[in-house]
Amino acid sequence: MSSLAGGEDLPSPFADIPALVHDHSYLPVRYDGLVDNALVYISRFVVRQALKKLSCDVCRASLVTDAASAIKNQSYHLLCLRNNGGLVIPSEGTVRVVRATLVVSLFFKLRLHHIAQMTTLSLQSNNMRQKLNKTVLFKGH
């Protein structure tokens, strides 16, 4: 339960999500190396765009990391191969945010697709043309 400043309790919006209910999460915890490398590369683009907008030096420094620490991490392998000294290297926190955003956006995309499919099905269930078509096809009238 979450609470507002007024003391009013609201139900969690994630209470009925099947992937998070019970004691097991069906969402992936660890991605393979290829996906991790792609996420780091996408994070580089996100950081580069954010650095253009930010003026706070502390905020800018929290988005990037140095090349020496990136070499140690296998997730940064693709970025290290492509780096000739000019690429922006995203921090671990930035990569985690991009990963979480990917999971949430994928989950909601699937959820919205399911909702749209169920809505279309419910709208078509009362379709007279469909009922008559099935009558002609299956009963032979």
Secondary structure by P-SEA (a helix, b strand, c coil): ccccccccccccccccccccccccccccccccaaaaaaaaaaaaaaaaaaaaccccaaaaaaacccaaaaaacccaaaaaaaccccbbbbcaaaaaaaaaaaaaaaaaaaaaaaaaaaaaaaaacccaaaaaaaaaaaccc
